[in-house]
Structures are given as structure tokens and as C-alpha cells.
Amino acid sequence: MFAQMESLIVFANSDSMADAAARLRVSQSALSKRIRALEQQLGYPLLEHQGRRAVLTVPARQLLQDLEPLMAQMADVLRARTSPDKTRLGIALADAIMVSWGAVLMADLAREFPDISFDIHSHRTAVIVERLSRGRYQMGICTGNVSATDGLVVMPLVDEPMSIICGTGMEAQFVAWQRGATSLEVCCIEQKSAMWAFLAPHFDAWHLSPVATLESSVGVARLAAEGYCHALVPSGVANVIAPVQTQVRLQPGSVSFPVQGRLERPCSLVSRKTVINHPVYSRVYQYIQQRVAQLVLV
């Protein structure tokens, strides 16, 4: 029955039956047989067809709400009893972290822990937290305010400074803003992102006026590099996209008008509780905590 339940969970988190079968490394026919066998044991249908597409029934979705946390706990137990020479770690990084200092961190982790097989992913923070809750990953490095739950622990890593990238060809407005003569119109991450809640309360103090938002900080930085706008982005993204002379970290002394402290975004490591207590994974966390501070606070 374990394989049948796993098959249903994988299907629920896949784009199609073919995608789920590929992830499980079985044929579509074998996957369908597993789900039908589970339906027979439960006594009700788990899938229905909408056109040519198979989707979960309402009872199946209700079943998964109870089933996924239990399966995640079972996976944690098995992982804790796994031989040290077969250690695997599923880790996901927020998109803007991955494209900046996160890639360096993962390369360093692979060198520091050669006996661990890292399964690396990149998503928005909300997706990472959801998949951690389901047990698909064991660790995540997220941005914004992530709340701990019964199954997850949240451990602060670093407050990453924010930077302004001067739009190419827009230096006059940028200099006027630094002198305090005018506010600066900027592009930044969208309002529904995990980072927005930390930025919005500080816009007035920094004389910033968001005029456009985008789903990606990297996209915002690229727009600035092409002269479309000025960009408000994490310093790691700014360092990857723009020359140092075109960016300013938002900290006292970077502008002529008075400000209090730096403008930053929090970054945290989120993990399943049973994972972080594992001796090997605990060492990974300790290394991440030390290395992230070195990579970000430079």
C-alpha cells in the first residue's frame, strides 16, 4: 500500500499522468494500476476525467490532506535510519538567492560534504515551504517572514542588504535622489512576494516610489541594466547583474538625507524538525549559517 499511496501523492504534485510516471520511474500503465488498486481498497474513486485529463476527485484531495504529513514523517524516519554512505539531502533555494550567492553556497556545500548527494531545487519561498511541509525537500533557504509550524523549524541566517541599480542612461535622476533633491522611481519585486512586506514600510524614508513591479528580482535588475528603470533588488542580485559603480547599497552614508539603519531582507533556513536533529544534516546547517554570513555580509 505504501507504493500506492506514494503514487497518488506524486500524481497530485505532477502536471500529468506521464509526468508522475516519469518521476516514479514506472510506466503510465503501472501507475494507473497502483491508483486503481488503492481505489478498490478504499471503496471510492480517486481520479476523474476532465476531457482527456485525469484529475483528483474531492475525496482524493481530502485524503491527501491527511496522508501527505504522515508520508513525510515516514520518509523522515527512514532517512534518519539510512546508512551514512547513502545520505541524500533535498534542498531548495529561493529564486533570487539561487542566482546570486546561493549557487556559490551549493558548490561549497558539495565540496565540504562529498558524502552527501544534494538534490537541488529553486522556487519562490511559498512553494519551498509548501513542499517542505509535504516532505518533498528536507531544507530550504527562503526570504521574507516564514512562520514555523508543527513540522517545520525556521532558523534566521542573515539580513541581506538591498541595493539600488541605476538605470543605464538615467544617471541624472539617480544623483538627484542621492542628494535628497527628489524621490526615485524604481521597479521592484511584486507585492505578493515574500520580500514586499519588509520593503514597503521603508519606501518613504528612503524617498523611493515604486512605479512597476515584476515577479523576479533578476528581471527587475536586467531592466535597469537596459535603461528601462532604476531597480530595487537584493545586493546579491545587483552584484551578479550590474557593475559595482552603477549600484548603491541602502545604508547610512549612501545618500545625503538622513536614514535609520540599512534596508534589508531577512533570509532563513527552513527545515523539517526531524531532519535538523539528524547529526549529519545538523552539520550542514552549521556550515550554511557560517558560510552565508561570509558570502552576503561583504
TIKE-810929 format. One record per residue (C-alpha): residue number from 1; residue in three letters; z, y, x. Coordinates in steps of 0.2 Angstrom, whole numbers. Each point is the difference from the previous one (the first is absolute). Layout:
<r k="NUM" r="ALA" c3="Z" c2="Y" c1="X"/>
...
//
This chain:
<r k="1" r="MET" c3="0" c2="0" c1="0"/>
<r k="2" r="PHE" c3="3" c2="12" c1="15"/>
<r k="3" r="ALA" c3="-19" c2="0" c1="4"/>
<r k="4" r="GLN" c3="-4" c2="3" c1="-19"/>
<r k="5" r="MET" c3="12" c2="15" c1="-1"/>
<r k="6" r="GLU" c3="-6" c2="7" c1="17"/>
<r k="7" r="SER" c3="-18" c2="-1" c1="-7"/>
<r k="8" r="LEU" c3="4" c2="10" c1="-15"/>
<r k="9" r="ILE" c3="9" c2="13" c1="10"/>
<r k="10" r="VAL" c3="-15" c2="2" c1="12"/>
<r k="11" r="PHE" c3="-12" c2="1" c1="-14"/>
<r k="12" r="ALA" c3="10" c2="14" c1="-8"/>
<r k="13" r="ASN" c3="-1" c2="10" c1="16"/>
<r k="14" r="SER" c3="-19" c2="-4" c1="3"/>
<r k="15" r="ASP" c3="-15" c2="8" c1="-6"/>
<r k="16" r="SER" c3="-8" c2="-16" c1="-6"/>
<r k="17" r="MET" c3="1" c2="-19" c1="-1"/>
<r k="18" r="ALA" c3="-11" c2="-1" c1="15"/>
<r k="19" r="ASP" c3="11" c2="13" c1="10"/>
<r k="20" r="ALA" c3="16" c2="-10" c1="-5"/>
<r k="21" r="ALA" c3="-8" c2="-17" c1="5"/>
<r k="22" r="ALA" c3="-6" c2="8" c1="17"/>
<r k="23" r="ARG" c3="18" c2="6" c1="4"/>
<r k="24" r="LEU" c3="7" c2="-17" c1="-4"/>
<r k="25" r="ARG" c3="-14" c2="-9" c1="9"/>
<r k="26" r="VAL" c3="-4" c2="-11" c1="-14"/>
<r k="27" r="SER" c3="-15" c2="-2" c1="-11"/>
<r k="28" r="GLN" c3="-1" c2="10" c1="-17"/>
<r k="29" r="SER" c3="0" c2="-17" c1="-9"/>
<r k="30" r="ALA" c3="16" c2="-5" c1="9"/>
<r k="31" r="LEU" c3="8" c2="17" c1="-4"/>
<r k="32" r="SER" c3="-5" c2="-2" c1="-19"/>
<r k="33" r="LYS" c3="7" c2="-17" c1="0"/>
<r k="34" r="ARG" c3="17" c2="6" c1="7"/>
<r k="35" r="ILE" c3="1" c2="13" c1="-13"/>
<r k="36" r="ARG" c3="-5" c2="-12" c1="-15"/>
<r k="37" r="ALA" c3="13" c2="-12" c1="6"/>
<r k="38" r="LEU" c3="14" c2="14" c1="-1"/>
<r k="39" r="GLU" c3="-6" c2="4" c1="-17"/>
<r k="40" r="GLN" c3="2" c2="-18" c1="-6"/>
<r k="41" r="GLN" c3="18" c2="0" c1="7"/>
<r k="42" r="LEU" c3="4" c2="16" c1="-8"/>
<r k="43" r="GLY" c3="-9" c2="-3" c1="-16"/>
<r k="44" r="TYR" c3="-9" c2="17" c1="-2"/>
<r k="45" r="PRO" c3="-16" c2="8" c1="8"/>
<r k="46" r="LEU" c3="2" c2="10" c1="16"/>
<r k="47" r="LEU" c3="-18" c2="7" c1="1"/>
<r k="48" r="GLU" c3="-12" c2="7" c1="-13"/>
<r k="49" r="HIS" c3="-18" c2="6" c1="2"/>
<r k="50" r="GLN" c3="-6" c2="18" c1="-2"/>
<r k="51" r="GLY" c3="-19" c2="-2" c1="1"/>
<r k="52" r="ARG" c3="-3" c2="-11" c1="16"/>
<r k="53" r="ARG" c3="17" c2="6" c1="8"/>
<r k="54" r="ALA" c3="16" c2="-11" c1="-1"/>
<r k="55" r="VAL" c3="16" c2="11" c1="-3"/>
<r k="56" r="LEU" c3="18" c2="-4" c1="-2"/>
<r k="57" r="THR" c3="7" c2="-2" c1="-18"/>
<r k="58" r="VAL" c3="15" c2="10" c1="-5"/>
<r k="59" r="PRO" c3="12" c2="-16" c1="2"/>
<r k="60" r="ALA" c3="-7" c2="-2" c1="17"/>
<r k="61" r="ARG" c3="4" c2="18" c1="5"/>
<r k="62" r="GLN" c3="18" c2="-3" c1="-7"/>
<r k="63" r="LEU" c3="2" c2="-16" c1="10"/>
<r k="64" r="LEU" c3="-6" c2="9" c1="16"/>
<r k="65" r="GLN" c3="14" c2="13" c1="-2"/>
<r k="66" r="ASP" c3="13" c2="-14" c1="1"/>
<r k="67" r="LEU" c3="-10" c2="-11" c1="12"/>
<r k="68" r="GLU" c3="-5" c2="12" c1="14"/>
<r k="69" r="PRO" c3="18" c2="5" c1="6"/>
<r k="70" r="LEU" c3="5" c2="-19" c1="0"/>
<r k="71" r="MET" c3="-16" c2="-5" c1="10"/>
<r k="72" r="ALA" c3="4" c2="14" c1="13"/>
<r k="73" r="GLN" c3="17" c2="-6" c1="2"/>
<r k="74" r="MET" c3="-6" c2="-17" c1="3"/>
<r k="75" r="ALA" c3="-12" c2="6" c1="13"/>
<r k="76" r="ASP" c3="14" c2="10" c1="9"/>
<r k="77" r="VAL" c3="11" c2="-16" c1="1"/>
<r k="78" r="LEU" c3="-15" c2="-10" c1="7"/>
<r k="79" r="ARG" c3="-4" c2="14" c1="12"/>
<r k="80" r="ALA" c3="19" c2="0" c1="6"/>
<r k="81" r="ARG" c3="-1" c2="-19" c1="4"/>
<r k="82" r="THR" c3="-17" c2="1" c1="9"/>
<r k="83" r="SER" c3="-1" c2="-5" c1="18"/>
<r k="84" r="PRO" c3="1" c2="15" c1="12"/>
<r k="85" r="ASP" c3="-17" c2="-5" c1="7"/>
<r k="86" r="LYS" c3="-8" c2="2" c1="-17"/>
<r k="87" r="THR" c3="6" c2="17" c1="-4"/>
<r k="88" r="ARG" c3="-11" c2="11" c1="-11"/>
<r k="89" r="LEU" c3="3" c2="18" c1="-6"/>
<r k="90" r="GLY" c3="-10" c2="8" c1="-14"/>
<r k="91" r="ILE" c3="2" c2="19" c1="3"/>
<r k="92" r="ALA" c3="-9" c2="14" c1="-9"/>
<r k="93" r="LEU" c3="-1" c2="19" c1="5"/>
<r k="94" r="ALA" c3="-3" c2="15" c1="-10"/>
<r k="95" r="ASP" c3="-18" c2="5" c1="2"/>
<r k="96" r="ALA" c3="3" c2="17" c1="9"/>
<r k="97" r="ILE" c3="12" c2="-9" c1="12"/>
<r k="98" r="MET" c3="-12" c2="-14" c1="4"/>
<r k="99" r="VAL" c3="-14" c2="12" c1="5"/>
<r k="100" r="SER" c3="12" c2="10" c1="12"/>
<r k="101" r="TRP" c3="15" c2="-7" c1="9"/>
<r k="102" r="GLY" c3="1" c2="-16" c1="-11"/>
<r k="103" r="ALA" c3="-15" c2="-8" c1="9"/>
<r k="104" r="VAL" c3="9" c2="3" c1="17"/>
<r k="105" r="LEU" c3="16" c2="-7" c1="-7"/>
<r k="106" r="MET" c3="-8" c2="-16" c1="-5"/>
<r k="107" r="ALA" c3="-9" c2="-3" c1="17"/>
<r k="108" r="ASP" c3="17" c2="3" c1="8"/>
<r k="109" r="LEU" c3="8" c2="-12" c1="-12"/>
<r k="110" r="ALA" c3="-13" c2="-14" c1="4"/>
<r k="111" r="ARG" c3="3" c2="2" c1="19"/>
<r k="112" r="GLU" c3="19" c2="1" c1="-2"/>
<r k="113" r="PHE" c3="1" c2="-15" c1="-12"/>
<r k="114" r="PRO" c3="-14" c2="-12" c1="6"/>
<r k="115" r="ASP" c3="8" c2="-15" c1="-10"/>
<r k="116" r="ILE" c3="-2" c2="9" c1="-16"/>
<r k="117" r="SER" c3="-16" c2="-1" c1="-10"/>
<r k="118" r="PHE" c3="-1" c2="17" c1="-9"/>
<r k="119" r="ASP" c3="-10" c2="1" c1="-16"/>
<r k="120" r="ILE" c3="-4" c2="19" c1="-1"/>
<r k="121" r="HIS" c3="-4" c2="10" c1="-16"/>
<r k="122" r="SER" c3="-3" c2="18" c1="-5"/>
<r k="123" r="HIS" c3="3" c2="8" c1="-17"/>
<r k="124" r="ARG" c3="8" c2="14" c1="-9"/>
<r k="125" r="THR" c3="19" c2="0" c1="0"/>
<r k="126" r="ALA" c3="1" c2="-5" c1="-19"/>
<r k="127" r="VAL" c3="-11" c2="-15" c1="3"/>
<r k="128" r="ILE" c3="10" c2="-6" c1="16"/>
<r k="129" r="VAL" c3="17" c2="1" c1="-10"/>
<r k="130" r="GLU" c3="-8" c2="-10" c1="-15"/>
<r k="131" r="ARG" c3="-6" c2="-13" c1="12"/>
<r k="132" r="LEU" c3="16" c2="-1" c1="10"/>
<r k="133" r="SER" c3="9" c2="-3" c1="-17"/>
<r k="134" r="ARG" c3="-12" c2="-14" c1="-4"/>
<r k="135" r="GLY" c3="3" c2="-8" c1="17"/>
<r k="136" r="ARG" c3="-18" c2="2" c1="6"/>
<r k="137" r="TYR" c3="6" c2="10" c1="16"/>
<r k="138" r="GLN" c3="17" c2="-1" c1="9"/>
<r k="139" r="MET" c3="0" c2="18" c1="7"/>
<r k="140" r="GLY" c3="-8" c2="17" c1="-4"/>
<r k="141" r="ILE" c3="0" c2="17" c1="8"/>
<r k="142" r="CYS" c3="-1" c2="12" c1="-13"/>
<r k="143" r="THR" c3="0" c2="19" c1="-3"/>
<r k="144" r="GLY" c3="10" c2="10" c1="-13"/>
<r k="145" r="ASN" c3="15" c2="-4" c1="-10"/>
<r k="146" r="VAL" c3="1" c2="-19" c1="-2"/>
<r k="147" r="SER" c3="15" c2="-7" c1="-10"/>
<r k="148" r="ALA" c3="9" c2="-16" c1="4"/>
<r k="149" r="THR" c3="0" c2="-14" c1="-12"/>
<r k="150" r="ASP" c3="10" c2="-16" c1="-2"/>
<r k="151" r="GLY" c3="-13" c2="-9" c1="11"/>
<r k="152" r="LEU" c3="-5" c2="15" c1="12"/>
<r k="153" r="VAL" c3="9" c2="10" c1="13"/>
<r k="154" r="VAL" c3="-6" c2="17" c1="6"/>
<r k="155" r="MET" c3="3" c2="5" c1="17"/>
<r k="156" r="PRO" c3="-4" c2="18" c1="6"/>
<r k="157" r="LEU" c3="-11" c2="0" c1="16"/>
<r k="158" r="VAL" c3="-5" c2="18" c1="3"/>
<r k="159" r="ASP" c3="-4" c2="17" c1="-8"/>
<r k="160" r="GLU" c3="-18" c2="3" c1="6"/>
<r k="161" r="PRO" c3="-5" c2="19" c1="2"/>
<r k="162" r="MET" c3="-14" c2="7" c1="-11"/>
<r k="163" r="SER" c3="-14" c2="10" c1="8"/>
<r k="164" r="ILE" c3="-13" c2="13" c1="-5"/>
<r k="165" r="ILE" c3="-18" c2="-3" c1="6"/>
<r k="166" r="CYS" c3="-10" c2="16" c1="1"/>
<r k="167" r="GLY" c3="-16" c2="-2" c1="-9"/>
<r k="168" r="THR" c3="-15" c2="1" c1="12"/>
<r k="169" r="GLY" c3="-7" c2="18" c1="-1"/>
<r k="170" r="MET" c3="15" c2="6" c1="-10"/>
<r k="171" r="GLU" c3="11" c2="7" c1="14"/>
<r k="172" r="ALA" c3="2" c2="17" c1="-7"/>
<r k="173" r="GLN" c3="10" c2="-6" c1="-15"/>
<r k="174" r="PHE" c3="10" c2="-12" c1="10"/>
<r k="175" r="VAL" c3="6" c2="14" c1="12"/>
<r k="176" r="ALA" c3="4" c2="12" c1="-14"/>
<r k="177" r="TRP" c3="11" c2="-14" c1="-8"/>
<r k="178" r="GLN" c3="9" c2="-3" c1="17"/>
<r k="179" r="ARG" c3="4" c2="19" c1="1"/>
<r k="180" r="GLY" c3="7" c2="0" c1="-18"/>
<r k="181" r="ALA" c3="-14" c2="11" c1="-6"/>
<r k="182" r="THR" c3="-6" c2="-12" c1="-14"/>
<r k="183" r="SER" c3="3" c2="-17" c1="-7"/>
<r k="184" r="LEU" c3="-11" c2="-14" c1="5"/>
<r k="185" r="GLU" c3="-11" c2="-10" c1="-12"/>
<r k="186" r="VAL" c3="1" c2="-18" c1="5"/>
<r k="187" r="CYS" c3="-6" c2="-18" c1="-5"/>
<r k="188" r="CYS" c3="13" c2="-13" c1="0"/>
<r k="189" r="ILE" c3="4" c2="-17" c1="-7"/>
<r k="190" r="GLU" c3="0" c2="-3" c1="-19"/>
<r k="191" r="GLN" c3="15" c2="3" c1="-11"/>
<r k="192" r="LYS" c3="3" c2="-18" c1="-5"/>
<r k="193" r="SER" c3="2" c2="-5" c1="18"/>
<r k="194" r="ALA" c3="16" c2="-5" c1="7"/>
<r k="195" r="MET" c3="0" c2="15" c1="12"/>
<r k="196" r="TRP" c3="-3" c2="14" c1="-13"/>
<r k="197" r="ALA" c3="18" c2="1" c1="-6"/>
<r k="198" r="PHE" c3="6" c2="4" c1="18"/>
<r k="199" r="LEU" c3="-14" c2="14" c1="3"/>
<r k="200" r="ALA" c3="0" c2="9" c1="-17"/>
<r k="201" r="PRO" c3="17" c2="9" c1="1"/>
<r k="202" r="HIS" c3="-5" c2="7" c1="17"/>
<r k="203" r="PHE" c3="-17" c2="8" c1="-4"/>
<r k="204" r="ASP" c3="7" c2="17" c1="-4"/>
<r k="205" r="ALA" c3="11" c2="1" c1="16"/>
<r k="206" r="TRP" c3="-14" c2="-4" c1="11"/>
<r k="207" r="HIS" c3="-12" c2="12" c1="-10"/>
<r k="208" r="LEU" c3="-12" c2="-15" c1="-4"/>
<r k="209" r="SER" c3="-11" c2="-1" c1="-16"/>
<r k="210" r="PRO" c3="-7" c2="-17" c1="-4"/>
<r k="211" r="VAL" c3="-17" c2="3" c1="-7"/>
<r k="212" r="ALA" c3="-7" c2="-18" c1="1"/>
<r k="213" r="THR" c3="7" c2="-17" c1="1"/>
<r k="214" r="LEU" c3="-7" c2="-17" c1="6"/>
<r k="215" r="GLU" c3="6" c2="-18" c1="0"/>
<r k="216" r="SER" c3="0" c2="-1" c1="19"/>
<r k="217" r="SER" c3="7" c2="10" c1="13"/>
<r k="218" r="VAL" c3="-13" c2="-6" c1="12"/>
<r k="219" r="GLY" c3="-13" c2="7" c1="-12"/>
<r k="220" r="VAL" c3="9" c2="17" c1="-1"/>
<r k="221" r="ALA" c3="0" c2="1" c1="19"/>
<r k="222" r="ARG" c3="-18" c2="-4" c1="1"/>
<r k="223" r="LEU" c3="-5" c2="14" c1="-12"/>
<r k="224" r="ALA" c3="10" c2="12" c1="11"/>
<r k="225" r="ALA" c3="-10" c2="-6" c1="15"/>
<r k="226" r="GLU" c3="-16" c2="3" c1="-9"/>
<r k="227" r="GLY" c3="5" c2="18" c1="-5"/>
<r k="228" r="TYR" c3="3" c2="-4" c1="-19"/>
<r k="229" r="CYS" c3="18" c2="5" c1="0"/>
<r k="230" r="HIS" c3="17" c2="1" c1="9"/>
<r k="231" r="ALA" c3="9" c2="-16" c1="-1"/>
<r k="232" r="LEU" c3="19" c2="-4" c1="-2"/>
<r k="233" r="VAL" c3="2" c2="-18" c1="8"/>
<r k="234" r="PRO" c3="12" c2="-10" c1="9"/>
<r k="235" r="SER" c3="0" c2="4" c1="19"/>
<r k="236" r="GLY" c3="-6" c2="-18" c1="4"/>
<r k="237" r="VAL" c3="-15" c2="2" c1="-10"/>
<r k="238" r="ALA" c3="-3" c2="18" c1="7"/>
<r k="239" r="ASN" c3="1" c2="-7" c1="18"/>
<r k="240" r="VAL" c3="-13" c2="-14" c1="-4"/>
<r k="241" r="ILE" c3="-13" c2="12" c1="-9"/>
<r k="242" r="ALA" c3="2" c2="17" c1="7"/>
<r k="243" r="PRO" c3="1" c2="8" c1="18"/>
<r k="244" r="VAL" c3="17" c2="6" c1="4"/>
<r k="245" r="GLN" c3="-5" c2="18" c1="1"/>
<r k="246" r="THR" c3="-5" c2="0" c1="-18"/>
<r k="247" r="GLN" c3="16" c2="-7" c1="-7"/>
<r k="248" r="VAL" c3="18" c2="7" c1="-2"/>
<r k="249" r="ARG" c3="16" c2="-10" c1="-4"/>
<r k="250" r="LEU" c3="10" c2="8" c1="-14"/>
<r k="251" r="GLN" c3="16" c2="4" c1="10"/>
<r k="252" r="PRO" c3="10" c2="16" c1="4"/>
<r k="253" r="GLY" c3="-10" c2="10" c1="13"/>
<r k="254" r="SER" c3="-17" c2="-5" c1="-6"/>
<r k="255" r="VAL" c3="-2" c2="14" c1="-12"/>
<r k="256" r="SER" c3="6" c2="18" c1="0"/>
<r k="257" r="PHE" c3="10" c2="0" c1="-16"/>
<r k="258" r="PRO" c3="17" c2="-8" c1="-2"/>
<r k="259" r="VAL" c3="1" c2="-18" c1="-5"/>
<r k="260" r="GLN" c3="15" c2="-12" c1="0"/>
<r k="261" r="GLY" c3="-3" c2="-16" c1="9"/>
<r k="262" r="ARG" c3="-16" c2="-11" c1="1"/>
<r k="263" r="LEU" c3="-11" c2="-6" c1="-14"/>
<r k="264" r="GLU" c3="0" c2="-19" c1="1"/>
<r k="265" r="ARG" c3="-3" c2="-16" c1="-9"/>
<r k="266" r="PRO" c3="12" c2="-14" c1="0"/>
<r k="267" r="CYS" c3="-6" c2="-17" c1="6"/>
<r k="268" r="SER" c3="10" c2="-16" c1="-3"/>
<r k="269" r="LEU" c3="-1" c2="-19" c1="3"/>
<r k="270" r="VAL" c3="2" c2="-10" c1="-16"/>
<r k="271" r="SER" c3="4" c2="-18" c1="1"/>
<r k="272" r="ARG" c3="5" c2="-15" c1="-11"/>
<r k="273" r="LYS" c3="19" c2="-2" c1="3"/>
<r k="274" r="THR" c3="-1" c2="-18" c1="5"/>
<r k="275" r="VAL" c3="-14" c2="4" c1="13"/>
<r k="276" r="ILE" c3="10" c2="14" c1="9"/>
<r k="277" r="ASN" c3="15" c2="-11" c1="2"/>
<r k="278" r="HIS" c3="-11" c2="-13" c1="10"/>
<r k="279" r="PRO" c3="4" c2="1" c1="18"/>
<r k="280" r="VAL" c3="-18" c2="1" c1="6"/>
<r k="281" r="TYR" c3="-6" c2="13" c1="-13"/>
<r k="282" r="SER" c3="16" c2="10" c1="3"/>
<r k="283" r="ARG" c3="-6" c2="2" c1="18"/>
<r k="284" r="VAL" c3="-17" c2="6" c1="-6"/>
<r k="285" r="TYR" c3="9" c2="13" c1="-11"/>
<r k="286" r="GLN" c3="10" c2="7" c1="15"/>
<r k="287" r="TYR" c3="-15" c2="1" c1="11"/>
<r k="288" r="ILE" c3="-10" c2="9" c1="-14"/>
<r k="289" r="GLN" c3="15" c2="13" c1="-2"/>
<r k="290" r="GLN" c3="0" c2="4" c1="18"/>
<r k="291" r="ARG" c3="-19" c2="0" c1="3"/>
<r k="292" r="VAL" c3="-4" c2="11" c1="-15"/>
<r k="293" r="ALA" c3="12" c2="14" c1="6"/>
<r k="294" r="GLN" c3="-10" c2="0" c1="16"/>
<r k="295" r="LEU" c3="-17" c2="0" c1="-8"/>
<r k="296" r="VAL" c3="4" c2="14" c1="-13"/>
<r k="297" r="LEU" c3="13" c2="11" c1="8"/>
<r k="298" r="VAL" c3="-11" c2="6" c1="15"/>
//
